Amino acid sequence: MSNHRKKYLVTGGAGYVGSVVAQHLLEAGHTVTVLDDLSTGFRAGVPDGAAFIEGRVQDAARHLDPTYDGVLHFAAFSQVGESVVDPEKYWVNNVGGTVALLAAMREHGVRTLVFSSTAAAYGEPVSTPLTETAPTAPTSPYGASKLAVDHMISGEATAHGLAAVSLRYFNVAGAYGAFGERHAPESHLIPLVLQVALGQRESISVYGDDYPTPDGTCVRDYIHVADLADAHLLALGAAAPGEHLICNLGNGNGFSVREVIETVRKVTGHPVPETAAPRRGGDPAVLVASAVTAVERLGWQPSRADLAGIIADAWRFARREDTPTP
């Protein structure tokens, strides 16, 4: 990536991943504007040094101008369960918002885009580790909306020369300084287990213990949010006019639900009671990414793959959030 100072719009930059990426861009010397309507993000998530516009991505044309070098697009609703009962919300926001954003980028001649995609685009894995050539058959409107955006971006690159990279995340975890997970409601395993350690919930539910895995619980690929942010900066440099590059991001290693719970016990020193629960429909036994494309095309190399380290960073953030402000 060029060392020249550049100017970027970060949509959804008050959310978990967007805030960490915005902070990394600032640390690299770039000028950052965060566009977020705060429907799921938090004003405290906007890094110091970034300009902030409270607004919807659908209104990006009012805020973009030709001085921007690119857009990093995180603005989306992302709750799988909610998308099943309220699919239109996801089509209108995730797909409709991106239609408006792409039009704004064309209007103002902003020709570089990095998109926050998802492993949910693949649906039930046929085999693991998952590569970018795996079949895409999302099992939720959320995953379908993200896949639809990927298709739109491919068409934009072919027809209008957009330089674009989609990054398909697996399980993002950890924290970076003052920036970490604060979803409401929370649905991710690591922060849920940490809530038990903090005494905010009585126990953690283990959904199924009879999967064909070493300890019977589901295995997932966890990636540190700072490693994820590194990939976004590299993607800006790798984006090529007329090409839509899709890269999976993961560590290539999996950790089971029980491994996560036991590691939380060790890191925090707190007991974490478990509650047995039935399997959830659509939960594959193993979901692990192949990140070979990201390594080869972006020059990306995750450096924070240790589960204990990921959880320790998340624990520091969780305790900070749990401390009342004087």
Secondary structure, DSSP 8 states (H G I E B T S, - for coil): ---S--EEEEETTTSHHHHHHHHHHHHTT-EEEEEE--SSS-GGGS-TTSEEEE--GGGGGGT--TT--EEEE------HHHHHH-HHHHIIIIIHHHHHHHHHHHHHT--EEEEEEEGGGTBS-SSSSB-TTS--B-SSHHHHHHHHHHHHHHHHHHHH--EEEEEEE-EEE--BTTB----SS---HHHHHHHHHTTSSS-EEEE-S-SSSTTSS-EE-EEEHHHHHHHHHHHHHH--TT-EEEEEE--S--EEHHHHHHHHHHHH-----EEEE---TT--SEE-B--HHIIIII--------HHHHHHHHHHHHHHHHS---
